[in-house]
Amino acid sequence: MKKKREKTEIVVQAPHKRLEHTVETRVSKVSKVKWFFKTISRLMYGTLYGSVLRYFKSVNRKTRSKTADWFMKCETLQHVDLLIKVSKWVVLPASLFYVCADFYFFGENALDSMFLGVLIFFYSNFLPDLPSTFRRKTYHNERGTSKDLAWYKKYALLLFAPLFILAFFCGLRLTWKTTETFHNFKSLTIFGAFLFMLGFFAFRDLPIISIGDITEIISVPLYGLIGYLTHLKVDLCF
């Protein structure tokens, strides 16, 4: 009986080498993905930090301001650091969800509004500081009395900041100066309303506006408000 049992026993060897190879392959793929995202994050960080710092240094030279280099570096570092974190953990996942949900529920391709929104997010993150070239602590008109700019001129500096900055670097000297810092929720509201109108004219399909169009229209001010609030988070620490 013992001999029969010994003969009928079947020994199966576990494929340890194959399992180890599969696990190592998966680990290597995960590590490559992590390395890729870390590299992209560092590249974005370095590019943004360098370009923003160069911009403010050039404005500092143009306006003959006495802002210290260490202060500009510290300010830029804080803004870029929070910008990368918000874009990585909030904007990117929300953008993927937005595009997939818009396509699944409404059959709309929202990639164009998503890419525009991401650009607006990065732009609006630095927008409150862009009109700083037209800012002064106290305003005096020709008669010497204290008076600020008219409201439409004041917020034109905010809403059309790139045009005024381009004119500034081209050598055009505007007499427009304001005491407004644009680091407040009033400026945030005006900027959000401006972006809503921009999204309406960019993504409406007349004569009928579908629900998918509405989501694309609303996405534009949402991206802008997130970027603006990210900037205020650093400067106001609310």
C-alpha positions in Angstrom: 0.0 0.0 0.0 2.8 2.4 0.9 4.5 1.7 -2.5 1.3 2.4 -4.4 0.7 5.6 -2.5 4.3 6.7 -3.2 3.8 6.0 -6.9 0.5 7.8 -7.2 1.7 11.0 -5.5 2.1 14.0 -7.9 4.5 16.8 -7.0 3.7 20.2 -8.5 6.4 22.9 -8.4 5.1 26.4 -7.9 6.3 28.8 -10.6 8.2 31.1 -8.2 10.4 32.6 -10.8 7.5 33.6 -13.1 5.6 35.2 -10.1 8.7 37.1 -9.0 9.2 38.3 -12.6 5.6 39.5 -12.9 5.8 41.3 -9.6 9.1 43.0 -10.5 7.6 44.1 -13.9 4.6 45.6 -12.2 6.7 47.4 -9.7 9.0 48.7 -12.4 6.0 50.1 -14.4 4.6 51.8 -11.3 8.0 53.3 -10.5 8.3 54.6 -14.1 4.9 56.2 -13.9 5.8 57.9 -10.6 9.1 59.0 -12.0 7.3 60.5 -15.1 4.8 62.5 -13.0 7.6 63.7 -10.7 9.6 64.8 -13.7 6.6 66.7 -15.2 6.0 68.3 -11.8 9.6 69.5 -11.4 9.6 70.7 -15.0 6.4 72.7 -14.5 7.7 74.1 -11.2 11.1 75.2 -12.7 9.5 76.7 -15.8 6.8 78.6 -14.0 9.2 79.8 -11.2 11.8 81.0 -13.7 9.4 82.8 -16.1 7.4 84.5 -13.3 10.5 85.6 -11.5 12.0 87.0 -14.7 8.8 88.9 -15.4 8.6 90.6 -12.1 12.3 91.4 -12.2 11.9 93.1 -15.6 8.9 95.1 -14.3 10.9 96.0 -11.2 13.7 97.4 -13.5 11.3 99.2 -15.8 9.4 100.9 -13.0 12.7 101.6 -11.1 11.1 100.0 -8.0 13.2 99.1 -5.0 11.6 95.8 -4.3 14.3 93.4 -3.0 15.2 90.3 -4.9 14.7 88.1 -1.9 11.2 89.3 -1.5 10.3 88.6 -5.2 11.9 85.1 -4.9 10.0 84.3 -1.7 6.7 85.6 -3.2 7.1 83.7 -6.4 8.1 80.5 -4.6 4.9 80.6 -2.5 2.6 81.2 -5.4 4.2 78.6 -7.7 4.3 76.0 -4.9 0.6 76.3 -4.2 -0.3 76.6 -7.9 1.4 73.2 -8.6 -0.3 71.6 -5.7 -3.8 72.9 -6.6 -3.3 72.0 -10.3 -2.1 68.5 -9.5 -4.7 67.5 -6.8 -7.7 69.7 -7.8 -7.7 71.0 -11.3 -6.3 67.9 -13.1 -8.7 65.4 -11.5 -11.7 67.8 -11.9 -10.8 68.4 -15.5 -10.7 64.6 -16.3 -14.0 64.1 -14.5 -15.6 67.1 -16.3 -14.6 65.9 -19.8 -15.7 62.3 -19.2 -19.0 63.3 -17.5 -19.8 65.8 -20.3 -19.2 63.2 -23.0 -21.1 60.4 -21.1 -24.2 62.3 -20.1 -24.5 65.0 -22.8 -22.5 63.6 -25.7 -20.4 66.8 -25.8 -16.7 67.0 -26.5 -15.5 69.4 -23.8 -11.8 69.1 -24.5 -11.6 72.6 -26.0 -13.3 74.3 -23.0 -11.1 72.2 -20.7 -7.8 73.3 -22.3 -9.0 76.9 -22.3 -10.0 76.6 -18.7 -6.6 75.2 -17.6 -4.9 78.2 -19.4 -7.3 80.6 -17.6 -6.5 78.9 -14.3 -2.8 79.5 -14.7 -3.3 83.0 -16.0 -5.7 84.1 -13.2 -3.4 82.7 -10.6 -1.0 85.6 -11.3 -3.6 88.1 -12.5 -4.0 90.2 -9.2 -0.3 91.1 -9.4 -0.2 92.0 -13.1 -1.6 95.5 -12.8 1.0 96.4 -10.1 2.8 98.5 -12.7 -0.1 100.9 -12.6 -0.5 101.0 -8.8 0.4 103.7 -6.4 -0.1 104.1 -2.6 -1.9 107.5 -2.9 -3.5 109.1 -5.9 -3.4 112.8 -6.6 -4.8 114.4 -9.7 -3.6 117.6 -11.4 -5.2 119.8 -8.7 -3.5 117.9 -6.0 -6.6 116.4 -4.5 -6.8 112.8 -3.6 -9.0 110.9 -6.1 -8.8 107.4 -7.6 -9.5 106.4 -11.2 -13.0 105.9 -12.5 -14.3 102.4 -11.8 -14.3 101.4 -15.5 -10.7 102.5 -16.0 -9.7 100.8 -12.7 -11.1 97.4 -13.6 -10.0 97.7 -17.2 -6.5 97.4 -15.8 -7.5 94.1 -14.3 -9.7 92.6 -17.1 -7.4 93.6 -19.9 -4.1 93.5 -18.1 -2.1 91.8 -20.9 -2.8 94.7 -23.3 -1.8 97.3 -20.8 1.4 95.4 -19.9 2.2 95.0 -23.6 1.8 98.7 -24.0 4.0 99.3 -21.0 6.9 97.2 -22.3 6.5 98.8 -25.7 7.3 102.2 -24.1 3.8 103.6 -24.0 3.4 105.5 -20.7 -0.2 105.7 -19.5 -1.2 108.2 -16.9 -3.6 105.7 -15.4 -2.6 105.0 -11.8 -4.8 103.5 -9.1 -4.7 102.6 -5.4 -6.7 99.5 -6.0 -4.8 96.3 -5.2 -7.3 93.8 -6.7 -6.7 91.5 -3.8 -10.3 91.4 -2.7 -13.5 89.5 -3.4 -15.0 92.5 -5.3 -12.4 92.2 -8.0 -12.9 88.4 -7.9 -16.6 88.8 -8.6 -16.0 91.2 -11.4 -13.4 88.9 -13.0 -15.8 86.0 -12.6 -18.6 87.9 -14.4 -16.2 88.8 -17.2 -15.2 85.2 -17.7 -18.8 84.1 -17.7 -19.5 86.5 -20.6 -16.4 85.2 -22.3 -17.5 81.6 -22.0 -21.0 82.5 -23.2 -19.8 84.0 -26.4 -17.2 81.3 -26.9 -19.3 78.1 -26.4 -23.0 79.0 -27.1 -24.7 77.3 -30.0 -27.6 79.4 -31.1 -30.5 79.3 -31.5 -30.7 76.4 -29.0 -28.4 76.2 -26.0 -28.0 72.7 -24.7 -27.1 71.5 -21.2 -23.7 70.5 -22.6 -23.2 74.1 -23.7 -24.2 75.4 -20.3 -21.6 73.2 -18.6 -18.9 74.5 -21.0 -19.9 78.1 -20.4 -19.9 77.7 -16.6 -16.5 75.9 -16.7 -14.7 79.0 -17.9 -15.4 81.2 -14.9 -15.0 78.2 -12.5 -11.4 77.7 -13.7 -10.7 81.4 -13.4 -12.1 81.7 -9.9 -10.1 78.7 -8.7 -6.9 80.3 -10.0 -7.8 83.7 -8.5 -8.7 82.2 -5.1 -5.4 80.2 -5.1 -3.5 83.6 -5.5 -5.6 85.2 -2.7 -4.9 82.1 -0.5 -1.2 83.0 -0.5 -1.5 86.8 -0.1 -4.5 87.0 2.2 -4.0 83.7 4.1 -7.8 83.3 4.5 
